[in-house]
Amino acid sequence: MLYTSAEFIIFAAVLLAVYHTLPRVCKPYLLLLSSVIFFASYAWYNLPFLIFTVLVTYAGGIAVAKVYERGEGEISSGEFDRETKKEMRRRVKRRAKLVMALTVTADIAVLAVLKYYNFALHNANALLHFTKNESDLFITLALPLGISFYTFMCVGYVVDVFRKKYSAERNILKVALFAAYFPQLVQGPFSRYDETGAQLWSPSDVGADALSWAFLRIAWGYFKKLVLADRVAVAVNALAGDADAYRGAYALAAVVLYSIRIYADFTGGIDITIGLSEALGVKLRENFIRPYFSKSIAEYWRRWHISLGEWFREYLFYPLSIAGPVGKASKWVKKHVGAGAAKRFPVYVATVIVWFVTGIWHGAAWNFIAWGMANCVVILISQELSPLYEKFHAKTGIGEGGAWGAFMIVRTYFLMSMIRMFDVYADVGKTFSAVGSIFTTFNYGVFFDGSMLTLGLTGADYALLAVGCAVIFAVSVLGGKKSLRERTSGRYALRVSLSCLLAVATLVFGAYGIGYDASQFIYNQF
Amino acid sequence: MDTILQLLSELHEDIDFEECDSLVNDGILDSFDIVTLIGEIADEFDVQITADKITPENFNSAESIWSLVSELMDE
């Protein structure tokens, strides 16, 4: 059931109509039922995997809490001196950590087997040549919908319980709804249990302000997805389909067009998700803050797919960079290499691992790993160069505003968009070759001789894309200082009119019919 | 507290760390800075800041960092 399908529109409309007639106490059960139906509509036979993850996560959370309860009971049952109590607490924490680690391993194992087994088998076979018919050994199941999202959310829940950020949930249905909440299954955003757990079980009333904003947001999301992302996809697919022929200026066109596609696709999908969820009385976190206005890659990653970046920072980067073995290795580096290298060591190790995992999270393929590593290299180089930048700014008096700021934005945009081409060409060698050709093949005349009209898009299509991008740009600028939600607060007529306008524009200009494919969201495949 | 201020100023010379109380929220301290700072704090005060203590609230000001370190030293 794609967001862009008629089935989904009917599903969502019926759900909203029934949902708002139910007493509050019944709403979570309807949400859970709808989520199961939505999940099963993709591949019903994957339900056992989701149920397994929910059961393991629920049981793991309870087990961690029990270890702490028993430990505190033991400590308070006798009169121990301070040192003994400290040692007892350390023992309890070690036991809780073991239970947490086992739970996380079980959660990740399902994802690992279903998503990475074929990739690992293929690469192992390429090295060891143990079979000539490796495809016979492949798992041919479709991936469970949203597995990369709900698995990480469940891992976050168990780790948070271990960290005593909140208590373990005693009601398994609440854990199930947290994991399976259908708007988030499509492409996130990742939420934390303390953000959405209580809301899902006791959704807020949806007033006129929230509802009018929710529908405007949904309409805006569909506009971006169907008018822009799916339209530009035609040209992107043509360019990526024959990377050897489309070089130089064509590769540059692919870079720019794909940046439009992924932005409109991903942010459009998230707009629909957040809007729909708001209409159900559940507020989800924002996943983007005008990312193409970022002045550095590090800043870009704080503004693009924010929930993923925060998840990795909180549950992987920090634990890794301050882990005992990393600290010990850092001391070794200090002794044998120097203080400067030792200072960098934990950050470098954690950054490399995090970007490797971020890459492979996006897909079980070398091009995604290369994409992650390219981000890593650029971030580390930027980090190394930052004292130089500071000196440059101090000496020249040039700040990060004005023309220099604009240059930084454009530089970051092109750098990120070029790195993203690993995703488009799906082949490391082709990506290097095509992106490299931008600087070596000077065929820029193709922008003016009508060649761009041979990629499946007409002049009118390009004009529509230009107008759409201008509207996105204007909306981004308008929402910069004061959010559009605040700007339009209480102006229901305006919101309803804009929603209708966007809906009509989507119906009239949406990319349907022959040559177009109202496709799944890109991030749904990750 | 002075040591914390000293460590922070080594990371960013141009920031008034005595006054600023939104170091993380305003993006002044990024994750790289925080990891470096935790390493320095471990060397200076012999305390280990665990991952669950790395929250914006604990790192938003020199004072909150100092109170976290003090708390860990008392444990």
Interface residues (C-beta under 8 A of the other chain):
Chain A: K86 R163 K164 K165 A298 E299 R302 R313 E314 F317 Y318 P319 S321 I322 G327 S330 K343 P346 V347 A350 Q383
Chain B: G27 D30 S31 F32 I34 V35 T36 I38 G39 A42 Q48 I49 T50 A51 D52 I54 E75
